Each structure stands twice: as structure tokens, then as C-alpha cells.
């Protein structure tokens, strides 16, 4: 009902067994995912199949002229309208935090084993991509699908890994195969999408290391230990049930006074990707934003 009320066109997926035989004996949930495909693209992994499926959906949508945002769903929120941003040009690609580069094993190993090349620069995230026009996005999705088909047909490029679409995404950019689409790279806090997962993981690991095993709930129960997930980050001003205040202190310099992630110019980041890496210290704040950030 919610989708119909907001005039959302949905595409029904039909799952099928894969024909690529990457996994011959399925024993784990991960192997089950790799052995499952989406019709009619039963020759590529399920996570790869979204690229040609989105291309087909765009080509079948005459009013989807652009700009276009291709995005994950589970770990993405909108803080403002992403299409209100001025000057969307070409193909916009979004990088992970500066501490992780394209030389990281997550993308570097499959690319080197397949192509015998090394990449140098920020790691680009394949979960969010923006284009100025439908034609540009279709061009990108075609490039991804064509490369995926090549990898599927070469033994040294076939990996029992569900998430290596990001390796292909990075390879296409660093090899120059997207140059005809006028690609532009934006680091976190520079553009429409702010990818916050890597830094969130770093800070939450430190938070857990500091508070693990501490009894921070003595007033309620001297024998009860509070999870670090339930302990606010330093400087947090948000109180449960309030729409005001931030879930993280100003000393971190990530948000405004009310908890919204901001870009370097102080404006709200329109799209936040990988917010779930911040755990309950963020999700508790997010739950109180009903009617503001979500319906």
C-alpha cells in the first residue's frame, strides 16, 4: 500500500537455480545465495543480476529520463531529496572512507587474479551510483553486465564470492572503461551520497573496546551489565523519545546538533549509505525521527 500511495513502480523477481555452477555442493547460506540467480539472468550471480535487471527496468520506463539514483536499500536513508542537488553531471561514483583504497584485498585480489592489474586510488562503492541521464546509467549498467559476462566465462575470474561486483565496479573505472560516461568520483562528505560504513566500524570497534564488560547500569541493577551498543557515544545529546539532539558528540565532527550527517560545507548529506555500521547508538536516534526522516 505504501508503495502504491507513492506511485512506485515495482518489478517482481523470479528466482531460479544458477547455470554457472560456481557451487556444486550447497552446504551453507552463503553457498545457497551464490547458487541462486534471478530470471532471466541465470548465468550470473544474484548480486550481479540486479545490474541488467535495473537496466531493463530503466529501458522500459519512458518517463525515467534522469537524473537516476541506483542504490542499495537495506542500509540507505535519505536525509534530503537527492535530486534537489544542483549540477548533477555525468556518472557520479562514491568512494569509501579514505583509510580504505582500491588496493584493499576486497577488490584488489579478484581484479589482479582476473586481469593481472593493480588499481591505485580510493575504493569505490558499488552500492550507490548516480547519473545525469537515463542513457548514462544504462551505459554504466551495460558496461557492468558485459564485464560480468566476461568474468563468468574465464576460469581465473570465477570466484565463490557473493559480493565481487564491487571489484568489477572499481576495475571499470580504473581501467578507463567508463570514460565515455564522464565519471566523477566523490569521497565521503563531498557529494550527494555520504558512505559512512568504514569510519563507523572503526569508531564502534573502539567504543566496544572501551566499554566491553563495564557495569554502567548500577542504579537499576548492580548485577546487570549494559552492552556497549546501549552506551551513548561521547558527547551525545539525544534523549530517547526526542527528535532533537545528536547521537554522537561534536568532537567527532560528523553531524549537526540534531544528529544529521553533514558534508564538509555544513549542509545535510542527502543520502547516507551503510548507516547500520553504527549499530544501536545510531538506530535508537533514527527510531525517534518518525515523521521527520521516515513515515
Secondary structure, 3 states (H helix, E strand, C coil): CHHHHCCCCCCCCCEEECCCCCCCCCCCHHHHHHCEEECCECCCCHHHHHHHHHHHHHHCCCCCCCCEEEECCCCEEECCCHHHCCCCCCEEEEECCCCCECCCHHHHHHHHHHHCCCCCCECEEEEEEEECCHHHHHHHHHHHHHHHHHHHHCHHHCCCCCCCHHHHHHHHHHCCCCHHHCEEEECCCCCCEEECHHHHHHHHHHHHHHHCCCCCCCCCCCCCCCCHHHCCCCCCCCCCCCCCCCCCCHHHCCECCCCCEECCCCCECCEEECHHHHCHHHHHHHHCCECCCEC
